Amino acid sequence: MSDPSDPAVAVELRGVAKRFGSFTAVDHLDLAIRAGEFFTLLGASGCGKTTTLRLIAGFELPTEGHVLLGGRDVSEVPAFQRPVHTVFQNYALFPHLSVLDNVAFPLRVRRLSRAEQRARAMAALEMVQLQGLADRKPSQLSGGQQQRAALARALVNEPQVLLLDEPLGALDLKLRKEMQLELKAMQRRLGITFVFVTHDQEEALTMSDRIALMQGGRIVQLDTPTGLYDAPQSLYAAQFIGETNLIAGRVVSSGAAGTVVETLGRRMTLPPSAVAAGDAVTLAIRPERLRRGGGTDAPEGRLEELDFIGTDLRLVYRMADGSRLVLRQQNDGGPMPTPGEAARIAFSPRDLRLFPTDPERTPQ
């Protein structure tokens, strides 16, 4: 873990656990979030990501362990005394107040002068480009504008850390994608540490500097978006992040020179791995790493499905051993493949990730 006086660490969890009766929501978590980082807690419902955010905010207190903000132990400090602010999915704007008064409300609670309240609230609105809508009520704003107003209210207190609990979840798809880019640009411009919670893996990949993928109250992989997508460290990570093909294989030999695996009717050598000859394994490969038109040694399949997605095509092939492979290729305007046609499917062994086969799940 980091030095508690390290100014580069904004948030640190040390052995943090949170239990509700017999249920463990967060299981002895160790985590250091860097100052100025866009950090995302990602996972399915019930994985512990929102509870972790609430522990940082002070809405929950840890059953065990310590929460540090800027090197200071705040484990027992109430939420209103922590240098953080939380933006929720529903924005929680007061409908009877103007946008300006909504943003100024935290300053009013602190009993700042009216002049200072207005000056700081207008500065916060300018940060989110809403200065021209200060006199409107929340009902007169679009969904994206309401989201920015909630952000301005969070920023007006100049928090060290901004916590965002699925703040884009109520937006339609087009606006959500626009706000992803806007949020990331804003975070870079302001330099504030953002801790973002989402179950949407595409959203996490788009916005984050680093991602903590959670399962069962623990972090199963902490990595950059590129590392998490290209080099998943578990079968769970490979399946959760993006679409992936899972292919059954068997180890022929394993040693320092590499692991020889038989799959799809061919043998290939992969990097050394902690498996033994005869072991059943699961190989994962991304659809965009497959291509049609391999040589005679490439496995052959027949096209079962073709999905037109605009920028690319999603092709599903049934292989000779009964397995299915999903392939994505760019829509270059050329002739469309025909369902039922046979094609060789080529890929490089370096694009395969090898995992011991989970007995609870057999690749299809």
C-alpha positions in Angstrom: 0.0 0.0 0.0 1.0 3.6 -0.3 2.6 6.0 2.1 -0.2 7.7 4.0 1.4 11.1 3.5 1.7 10.6 -0.3 0.0 13.6 -1.9 -0.5 11.5 -5.1 -3.1 9.3 -3.3 -6.5 10.9 -2.9 -8.5 7.9 -1.5 -7.2 4.8 0.2 -9.0 1.8 1.6 -7.1 -0.4 3.9 -8.6 -3.8 4.7 -12.1 -2.4 4.5 -15.0 -4.7 5.1 -18.7 -3.9 5.4 -21.2 -6.5 6.7 -24.9 -6.2 7.0 -25.8 -8.9 9.4 -24.4 -12.2 8.0 -24.0 -10.7 4.5 -20.6 -9.3 3.5 -21.0 -6.5 1.0 -17.3 -5.5 0.9 -14.7 -8.1 1.7 -11.4 -6.7 3.1 -10.7 -4.3 0.3 -7.3 -2.7 -0.3 -7.4 0.2 -2.8 -5.4 3.4 -3.6 -6.9 6.0 -5.9 -4.6 8.6 -7.3 -5.2 12.3 -7.1 -6.6 13.7 -10.3 -7.6 10.2 -11.6 -10.9 9.2 -13.2 -11.4 5.9 -11.4 -14.3 3.5 -12.0 -15.8 0.9 -9.8 -17.4 -1.6 -12.2 -19.4 -4.7 -11.7 -22.8 -6.4 -11.8 -25.5 -5.6 -9.3 -24.6 -6.8 -5.8 -20.9 -6.8 -6.4 -20.2 -4.2 -3.7 -19.3 -1.2 -5.9 -22.0 1.2 -4.6 -21.3 0.1 -1.0 -17.6 0.9 -1.6 -18.6 4.4 -2.8 -20.8 4.9 0.2 -18.0 4.0 2.5 -15.8 6.6 0.8 -18.6 9.2 1.1 -19.3 8.4 4.8 -22.9 7.2 4.2 -21.7 3.9 5.6 -19.1 3.2 8.2 -16.7 0.2 7.8 -17.2 -2.9 9.9 -13.4 -3.3 9.7 -10.5 -1.4 8.2 -9.8 2.2 7.5 -10.9 4.8 4.9 -8.3 7.6 4.2 -8.8 10.8 2.2 -5.7 12.7 1.4 -3.8 10.6 3.9 -6.2 11.4 6.8 -8.2 8.6 8.4 -11.8 9.5 8.1 -13.2 6.1 9.0 -15.4 7.5 11.8 -15.9 11.0 10.3 -19.5 11.7 9.3 -20.3 12.4 5.6 -20.9 16.1 5.9 -17.4 16.6 7.3 -15.6 14.8 4.5 -14.0 16.7 1.6 -16.1 14.8 -0.9 -19.4 15.3 -2.7 -21.7 12.7 -4.3 -23.7 13.0 -7.5 -26.6 10.5 -7.7 -28.5 9.0 -10.6 -31.6 11.0 -9.9 -29.7 14.3 -9.5 -31.7 15.3 -6.4 -32.4 18.8 -7.6 -34.9 20.9 -5.6 -37.8 21.5 -8.1 -39.0 24.8 -6.5 -35.5 26.4 -6.7 -33.8 27.9 -9.7 -30.7 26.3 -11.1 -28.6 29.1 -9.5 -30.2 28.5 -6.1 -29.8 24.7 -6.4 -26.1 25.1 -7.0 -25.7 27.7 -4.2 -27.6 25.6 -1.7 -24.5 23.9 -0.1 -23.0 27.4 0.4 -26.2 28.6 1.9 -26.1 25.7 4.4 -22.5 26.9 5.3 -23.9 30.4 5.9 -21.7 32.2 3.4 -22.7 35.7 2.4 -25.2 36.1 -0.4 -22.6 37.8 -2.6 -20.1 34.9 -2.2 -22.9 32.3 -2.7 -23.8 33.9 -6.0 -20.3 34.4 -7.2 -19.2 30.8 -6.5 -22.4 29.3 -7.9 -22.1 31.3 -11.1 -18.5 30.1 -11.4 -19.6 26.5 -10.9 -22.3 26.9 -13.6 -19.7 28.3 -15.9 -17.6 25.2 -15.4 -20.4 23.1 -16.7 -21.5 25.6 -19.4 -24.9 26.4 -17.8 -24.3 30.1 -16.9 -27.1 31.2 -19.3 -29.7 29.0 -17.6 -29.2 30.1 -14.0 -32.7 31.4 -13.6 -34.5 28.3 -15.0 -36.2 25.7 -12.8 -35.0 22.0 -13.1 -38.2 21.1 -15.0 -37.2 23.5 -17.7 -33.9 21.7 -18.4 -33.1 18.7 -20.5 -31.8 15.5 -18.9 -28.2 16.4 -19.8 -28.6 19.9 -18.4 -30.0 18.6 -15.2 -27.1 16.3 -14.9 -24.7 19.2 -15.4 -26.6 21.3 -12.8 -26.1 18.5 -10.3 -22.4 18.4 -11.1 -22.2 22.2 -10.6 -23.7 21.8 -7.2 -21.2 19.1 -6.4 -18.3 21.3 -7.6 -19.3 24.5 -5.8 -17.8 23.3 -2.5 -14.5 22.5 -4.2 -14.4 18.9 -3.1 -11.1 17.0 -3.1 -13.0 14.0 -4.5 -16.2 13.8 -6.6 -18.2 10.6 -6.2 -20.6 9.7 -9.0 -23.1 6.9 -8.4 -24.3 5.9 -11.9 -25.2 9.5 -12.8 -25.8 8.8 -16.4 -28.3 5.9 -15.9 -31.4 8.0 -16.4 -30.3 9.4 -19.8 -31.2 8.1 -23.2 -28.4 6.3 -25.2 -27.4 9.2 -27.4 -27.3 11.7 -24.6 -25.5 9.2 -22.4 -22.7 8.8 -24.9 -22.4 12.6 -25.2 -22.3 13.1 -21.5 -19.6 10.4 -21.1 -17.2 12.4 -23.3 -18.3 15.7 -21.6 -17.7 14.3 -18.1 -14.3 13.0 -19.0 -13.3 16.3 -20.6 -14.5 18.2 -17.5 -12.6 15.9 -15.2 -9.4 16.6 -17.2 -10.0 20.3 -17.2 -10.7 20.5 -13.5 -8.1 18.0 -12.3 -10.4 16.7 -9.5 -10.4 13.0 -8.5 -13.5 11.4 -9.9 -14.7 8.0 -8.4 -17.4 6.7 -10.8 -19.7 3.7 -10.2 -21.3 1.9 -13.2 -22.4 -1.5 -14.3 -22.0 -0.5 -17.9 -18.6 -1.9 -19.1 -18.6 0.2 -22.3 -19.1 3.4 -20.2 -16.2 2.3 -18.0 -13.9 1.7 -20.9 -14.7 5.0 -22.5 -14.2 7.3 -19.5 -11.7 5.7 -17.0 -8.0 6.1 -16.3 -8.2 2.9 -14.3 -11.0 0.4 -13.5 -11.6 -1.9 -10.5 -13.7 -4.8 -11.7 -15.6 -6.2 -8.6 -17.3 -9.5 -7.8 -18.5 -10.7 -4.5 -17.2 -7.6 -2.6 -13.7 -8.0 -3.9 -11.6 -6.6 -6.8 -11.0 -9.3 -9.3 -8.9 -7.1 -11.5 -7.5 -3.5 -11.2 -6.2 -2.2 -14.5 -6.4 0.3 -17.3 -9.2 0.0 -19.8 -6.8 -1.4 -22.4 -5.3 -3.9 -19.9 -8.7 -5.1 -18.7 -10.0 -5.6 -22.3 -6.9 -7.0 -23.9 -5.5 -9.0 -21.0 -8.2 -10.2 -18.7 -6.8 -12.1 -15.7 -9.8 -14.4 -15.1 -12.6 -16.0 -17.1 -15.0 -13.7 -15.2 -13.2 -10.6 -16.5 -13.0 -12.0 -20.0 -16.8 -12.5 -20.1 -17.8 -9.3 -18.3 -15.8 -6.9 -20.3 -17.0 -6.7 -23.9 -18.1 -9.7 -26.1 -15.7 -12.7 -26.2 -15.6 -16.1 -27.7 -15.0 -19.0 -25.2 -13.5 -22.1 -26.9 -13.0 -25.5 -25.3 -9.5 -26.9 -25.5 -7.2 -29.5 -24.0 -3.5 -29.2 -23.0 -1.2 -31.5 -25.0 2.0 -30.5 -23.2 3.1 -27.7 -20.9 6.6 -26.5 -20.0 9.0 -23.5 -20.1 8.9 -23.4 -23.9 5.1 -22.9 -23.9 1.8 -24.6 -23.6 0.6 -26.7 -26.5 -3.2 -26.8 -26.7 -5.5 -28.6 -29.1 -8.7 -26.8 -30.0 -11.0 -26.5 -33.1 -9.1 -29.4 -34.7 -5.7 -27.9 -34.6 -2.7 -27.6 -32.2 -1.1 -24.3 -31.3 1.5 -23.1 -28.9 0.7 -20.5 -26.3 2.8 -18.8 -23.6 3.7 -20.9 -20.6 0.9 -21.4 -18.1 0.2 -23.2 -14.8 -1.6 -26.1 -16.5 -0.7 -29.7 -17.0 -1.0 -32.1 -20.0 -4.5 -33.5 -20.2 -6.1 -30.5 -18.5 -9.3 -29.1 -20.0 -8.9 -25.3 -20.6 -11.1 -22.5 -21.9 -9.6 -20.2 -24.6 -11.0 -16.6 -24.9 -10.6 -14.5 -28.0 -12.3 -11.2 -29.0 -14.6 -11.2 -32.1 -12.6 -8.5 -33.8 -9.4 -10.6 -33.6 -11.0 -13.2 -35.9 -11.0 -12.8 -39.7 -12.5 -14.7 -42.6 -10.3 -16.2 -45.2 -7.6 -18.2 -43.4 -5.4 -20.9 -45.0 -6.2 -24.6 -45.3 -4.9 -25.2 -41.7 -7.5 -22.7 -40.3 -10.8 -24.2 -38.9 -13.8 -24.0 -41.1 -17.3 -22.9 -40.1 -20.7 -22.1 -41.7 -22.3 -18.7 -41.3 -25.4 -19.0 -39.1 -26.2 -15.4 -38.3 -25.4 -12.0 -39.8 -26.2 -8.8 -37.8 -25.8 -5.5 -39.5 -24.7 -2.9 -36.9 -23.9 0.0 -39.2 -20.2 0.5 -38.7 -19.5 -3.2 -38.6 -21.0 -6.7 -39.1 -21.4 -9.3 -36.5 -21.1 -12.8 -38.0 -21.8 -16.0 -36.1 -20.2 -19.2 -37.4 -20.9 -22.8 -36.5 -17.7 -24.8 -36.4 -17.1 -28.4 -37.3 -17.0 -29.4 -33.6 -20.3 -27.7 -32.9 -18.9 -24.7 -31.2 -19.9 -21.1 -32.2 -17.5 -18.3 -33.1 -18.6 -14.7 -33.2 -16.6 -12.5 -35.7 -16.8 -8.8 -36.1 -15.6 -7.1 -39.3 -15.7 -3.5 -40.4 -18.5 -2.6 -42.8 -16.4 -1.5 -45.8 -19.3 -1.4 -48.2 -18.3 -4.6 -50.0 -20.5 -7.6 -50.7 -22.4 -9.0 -47.7 -21.6 -12.6 -46.6 -24.4 -15.1 -47.2 -25.9 -17.2 -44.4 -25.0 -20.8 -45.0 -21.7 -20.1 -46.7 -18.5 -21.8 -45.5 -15.4 -19.9 -44.5 -12.0 -20.5 -43.0 -11.6 -18.5 -39.7 -8.1 -17.3 -39.1 -6.7 -15.9 -35.9 -3.3 -15.5 -34.2 -2.5 -17.7 -31.1 -1.1 -14.5 -29.4 -4.7 -13.2 -29.3 -5.9 -16.1 -27.2 -6.2 -16.0 -23.4 -6.0 -19.4 -21.6 -7.9 -20.2 -18.4 -8.5 -23.4 -16.5 -12.0 -24.6 -17.5 -14.7 -23.7 -14.9 -16.6 -26.9 -14.2 -19.7 -24.9 -13.7 -19.6 -23.5 -17.3 -18.8 -25.4 -20.4 -18.0 -23.3 -23.5 -20.7 -23.6 -26.2 
